Amino acid sequence: YSRTGEGMHRFTDPADGRTYVYTQLFLDDVQRVFAAFDQPDLKAVFELAVTAPEDWTVLANSVTEHTGDGVWKAAPTPPISTYLVAVAAGPWHSVRTEHRGLPFGIHCRRSLAPHLDADADELLDITRACFDRYHEKFEEPYPFDSYDQAFVPEFNAGAMENPGLVTFRDEFVYRSAVTDTERQTRARVVAHEMAHMWFGDLVTLTWWDDIWLNESFAEYMGYQILTEATRFTDTWTNFGVAGKAWGYDADQRPSTHPVAPGDVEDTASALLNFDGISYAKGASALRQLVAWLGEKDFLAGINIHFQRHKFANATLADFIDSLAAATDRDVHAWADAWLRTTG
């Protein structure tokens, strides 16, 4: 086990002594847990069996079943990349429901149970509203068999878009009074990670040079869906105040890079691109693209993209080709100007 949030992280709660483990296999950390070729364009069906203490619950990418003697079996997944395989196990406190015939759940460590319960209705309402709105926009239905959101301790990122088992830092289980902006931020992260179920999980980047495609798209959709489907109707104002400043700041540094960098040799190089350019500037560019194409043609292009590449992989060129199939505008020239240049 790790204590760094890389691979399989193990945590013992100082509040009650209970222990939890969860995976974070992002980029190339899958090899810390099991042997695998860890390129995102090598997808496989995963069928997991987990042996755990009797009082634990085991969550995974698909529906899990306790078969006795501490053994949990997860249903076979659709083809997914190794970096998206996920397990979270421990004596979780869970709030479960069903939506559109699928099991939905939110989970946290036992010591945070009262705080999760206090916000459970809000979290599940936002989850359902975003889920429904994505189904209005995307022709491909949600591609997995369940939707769990686990708020995990000592997480080294904000959240991770594991198919069917999104993990969040458990600071998002608020312990005290918070501002409405903080609630909006949490809701936006819920919407952002859900966008990845289609863009990132169903259709996955071929290599890490297109990490912006994952993140810029999810960032744009997270703000847009929240604005359309929830009470947080001024989310783009928050983006203008905070998000764009992050992008401008990163773009003025000597370390600036194109939204779509041309050459990413390895995962260490890819990690350097997780910044305000890949998230905020890329989302700004996509927002501009939607305004230029019109949302109808943009969504038509997105749906062509999902249809062409579902359960497979795609590049920036594939994405632009899909958009170009839905419009008379010169999307290739737009991409060269806005995605391939710095500043």
Phi, psi and omega in degrees: 000154176253164169242015185250003183076014177247128183083233178252113185268136180243134185222131172251122186288119179295342182288325185217002177079003179281149186246145180224148172228148175206156180263148168221095190259016187305147184058259188236025183270000178301326184294346176285345185246315176210158182290130182198150163281120194255034171278141180295339181269012171249099183260155180210162169275130180248132178231104189259142167237134184232129173259125186218164175306149188300330184268010179267157167249136178251123176254150179209186182298334183233177181300132179252151180227133178276114185261005179103161180056034177074008182263131176243137177241134178259141177299150178302139179277163161294173177299122177224161178284153183300326184289352181256359177293138184215142171222139172223120188228143179159181178279060186301148162268125187235142170241120187240150176207182175232146177212130182053035178080004181250143174288129175245145176209150169237143191218146174206173176291154188303325185291345179259006186308313182299325182286320177294317180300323181295332183251003188300316182299315180297314182297315182288325177297316179295318179300313180295317183296317179293318180302315180294320181293320177298324179290337174285330184269323186257135179283330177286125177290162176311127194270005185236175192262001182195168178219098177254144175234113184251126178265106193251151185278151175057036180286138186264015175218194176274310179196167181220133190275042177304131180304127176073351179212080179284132176254140180233152170296137187280005167296342176286351168272098189290132183266348183211184179297136179229164179284162177295329178296322178293322176294321177297318179299315179298316180297322179294323178294321175302313182292321179299310182294326179293325177302325180296339180301327176267307186260090184138315183259309176291306173249121188246145176302146181286320178212166190290354175293342179256026180301328179300325181302314175301305193281318180296318180296313181294325179294312178300310184295324179302312178295316186292315182294319179299319179297320185278328195248352184229181179286350182274072189278351181252029186298325181293334175296317177300320178297317180297324182282314189252314186294311184294325178299322177299317179292314178301317182299312181295327184284342181266356181277159174300338181273011180301157179209163176298156173305317177249089182293144186280331190224106176237105191283327187206177184292330178297319177294320181299321182299330180294340183268005176275084189211189182295342178282311182293330180265291191284312181294319178298318178295322176298317180296318179294323178296320176297318180299317179298318179296326183282317181280330194091141186296327182300312180290324178300311181293325176299318178295319178299316182291327172298317181300313179298317182296319183289327193235016185298140184058022178225205186231158181210158179249176173303317180301319178297317181298313180295321177299319179296317178295319182297332180290346185250003185210160174270351180292154180274082184292329180297318178293321177300315182296319179299319183285318190260334185256337185258000180243159175260165174079000000 
